[in-house]
Amino acid sequence: LGRGAVVELNQLLNDPVEILANEIPIAKGEVIVTDEGYIGVKITELTPSQKVSGATLISKSAVGSFGK
């Protein structure tokens, strides 16, 4: 993703989402709006690392914002 990229979300605020990396589920989260007005995803649950072949999950909490 680059500056100005658009990420289409089919979920509403506070809806659950599944987070994928290379089409592999790595976490679950919920759609949020930050204090600055950005849309993000709050990670609420990580997929156990034994289920994610070839990946190491290092954080239990993160917010990734995709822009306004």
Backbone as JSON, one array per atom type, in Angstrom:
{
  "sequence": "LGRGAVVELNQLLNDPVEILANEIPIAKGEVIVTDEGYIGVKITELTPSQKVSGATLISKSAVGSFGK",
  "N": [[0.84, -1.19, 0.0], [0.45, 2.22, -0.74], [0.85, 5.81, -0.29], [-2.26, 7.4, -0.33], [-3.58, 5.15, -1.14], [-6.49, 3.12, -1.43], [-8.4, 1.22, 0.71], [-10.85, -1.08, 0.67], [-13.41, -1.73, 2.88], [-15.69, -4.11, 3.95], [-16.96, -4.19, 6.28], [-18.49, -2.69, 9.18], [-17.89, -0.06, 11.62], [-16.45, -1.32, 14.57], [-17.03, -3.91, 13.82], [-16.12, -7.39, 13.52], [-13.05, -8.54, 12.01], [-11.03, -10.52, 9.79], [-7.6, -10.98, 9.59], [-5.31, -11.26, 7.03], [-2.29, -12.66, 5.68], [-0.63, -13.05, 2.79], [-2.85, -14.55, 1.97], [-3.26, -16.2, 4.16], [-4.77, -16.73, 7.26], [-3.83, -14.7, 9.97], [-4.53, -13.27, 12.18], [-7.21, -11.89, 14.22], [-9.45, -9.14, 14.41], [-10.88, -5.85, 15.06], [-12.73, -3.27, 13.43], [-11.8, 0.09, 13.8], [-11.91, 3.62, 14.7], [-9.44, 5.99, 14.99], [-8.29, 8.47, 17.43], [-7.39, 10.53, 15.87], [-8.97, 10.39, 13.68], [-8.5, 8.45, 11.79], [-9.12, 5.39, 10.03], [-8.76, 2.16, 11.28], [-7.47, -1.1, 12.22], [-7.91, -2.9, 15.07], [-6.05, -5.29, 16.63], [-7.26, -8.19, 18.05], [-6.91, -10.85, 18.55], [-4.44, -13.28, 18.02], [-3.52, -15.69, 15.57], [-2.54, -18.9, 16.55], [0.97, -19.55, 16.45], [1.85, -22.03, 15.49], [-0.02, -22.65, 13.6], [0.49, -20.97, 11.56], [2.4, -21.33, 9.11], [5.81, -20.8, 8.55], [5.87, -18.17, 9.48], [6.45, -15.69, 11.98], [4.84, -14.47, 14.75], [4.91, -11.52, 16.55], [3.7, -9.61, 18.16], [1.1, -8.78, 20.45], [-0.72, -6.8, 20.35], [-1.82, -4.22, 18.3], [-2.28, -1.4, 16.16], [-3.24, -0.77, 12.97], [-3.35, 1.74, 10.69], [-5.17, 2.8, 7.87], [-5.64, 5.13, 6.6], [-7.72, 8.07, 6.09]],
  "CA": [[0.0, 0.0, 0.0], [1.17, 3.48, -0.77], [0.09, 7.0, 0.08], [-3.46, 7.59, -1.14], [-4.2, 3.87, -1.47], [-7.83, 2.93, -0.88], [-8.68, -0.14, 1.17], [-12.3, -1.22, 0.81], [-13.84, -2.58, 3.99], [-17.1, -4.49, 3.88], [-17.44, -4.22, 7.65], [-18.77, -1.41, 9.82], [-17.15, 0.23, 12.83], [-16.53, -2.33, 15.63], [-17.27, -5.25, 13.27], [-14.93, -8.25, 13.52], [-12.38, -8.76, 10.72], [-9.96, -11.51, 9.78], [-6.42, -10.37, 8.99], [-4.61, -12.26, 6.24], [-0.99, -12.37, 5.08], [-0.5, -14.03, 1.69], [-4.08, -15.35, 2.0], [-3.25, -17.07, 5.34], [-5.25, -15.99, 8.44], [-2.81, -14.56, 11.01], [-5.09, -12.6, 13.35], [-8.57, -11.36, 14.16], [-9.48, -7.8, 14.97], [-12.12, -5.11, 14.86], [-12.57, -1.98, 12.76], [-11.85, 1.21, 14.75], [-11.52, 4.95, 14.25], [-8.51, 6.54, 15.97], [-8.57, 9.83, 17.88], [-7.05, 11.44, 14.78], [-9.95, 10.22, 12.62], [-8.09, 7.42, 10.83], [-9.73, 4.07, 10.17], [-7.73, 1.17, 11.55], [-7.9, -2.4, 12.71], [-7.34, -3.25, 16.37], [-5.87, -6.74, 16.7], [-7.82, -8.72, 19.29], [-6.52, -12.25, 18.73], [-3.48, -13.79, 17.04], [-3.6, -17.1, 15.24], [-1.37, -19.58, 17.13], [2.07, -19.59, 15.48], [1.97, -23.35, 14.86], [-0.96, -22.7, 12.48], [0.96, -20.04, 10.54], [3.66, -21.9, 8.63], [6.81, -19.88, 8.0], [5.74, -16.79, 9.96], [6.59, -15.5, 13.42], [4.01, -13.38, 15.23], [5.67, -10.98, 17.67], [2.98, -8.61, 18.94], [-0.27, -9.15, 20.82], [-1.6, -5.65, 20.22], [-1.34, -3.27, 17.29], [-3.29, -0.69, 15.38], [-2.75, -0.4, 11.65], [-4.3, 2.66, 10.08], [-5.14, 2.76, 6.42], [-5.97, 6.45, 6.07], [-9.07, 8.56, 6.4]],
  "C": [[0.88, 1.24, 0.0], [0.27, 4.62, -0.36], [-1.09, 7.17, -0.89], [-4.14, 6.3, -1.55], [-5.56, 3.76, -0.78], [-7.99, 1.46, -0.53], [-10.17, -0.23, 1.42], [-12.6, -2.18, 1.94], [-15.32, -2.86, 3.83], [-17.73, -4.56, 5.26], [-17.67, -2.8, 8.15], [-17.88, -1.24, 11.04], [-17.47, -0.8, 13.9], [-16.86, -3.73, 15.12], [-15.99, -6.08, 13.35], [-14.38, -8.4, 12.1], [-11.34, -9.86, 10.89], [-8.79, -10.89, 9.03], [-5.61, -11.47, 8.32], [-3.25, -11.74, 5.81], [-0.76, -13.46, 4.04], [-1.63, -15.05, 1.72], [-4.13, -16.35, 3.15], [-3.74, -16.25, 6.53], [-4.16, -15.93, 9.51], [-3.36, -13.91, 12.27], [-6.55, -12.26, 13.11], [-8.54, -9.99, 14.82], [-10.84, -7.16, 14.79], [-11.8, -3.76, 14.23], [-12.74, -0.87, 13.8], [-11.61, 2.52, 14.02], [-10.64, 5.52, 15.36], [-8.93, 7.94, 16.39], [-8.3, 10.86, 16.79], [-8.0, 11.31, 13.6], [-9.56, 9.22, 11.55], [-8.86, 6.14, 11.09], [-8.59, 3.08, 10.35], [-8.34, -0.15, 11.93], [-7.16, -2.67, 14.01], [-7.25, -4.77, 16.44], [-6.34, -7.22, 18.06], [-7.37, -10.15, 19.58], [-5.53, -12.64, 17.63], [-3.73, -15.27, 16.8], [-2.38, -17.77, 15.86], [-0.29, -19.8, 16.08], [2.23, -20.95, 14.82], [1.01, -23.5, 13.68], [-0.51, -21.82, 11.32], [2.35, -20.5, 10.11], [4.58, -20.82, 8.07], [6.69, -18.45, 8.47], [5.9, -16.77, 11.47], [5.77, -14.29, 13.81], [4.64, -12.83, 16.5], [4.89, -10.01, 18.55], [1.57, -9.09, 19.25], [-1.22, -7.98, 20.64], [-1.01, -4.67, 19.23], [-2.53, -2.57, 16.66], [-2.64, -0.34, 14.06], [-3.76, 0.53, 11.02], [-4.09, 2.69, 8.59], [-5.44, 4.12, 5.81], [-7.41, 6.82, 6.36], [-10.06, 8.11, 5.36]]
}
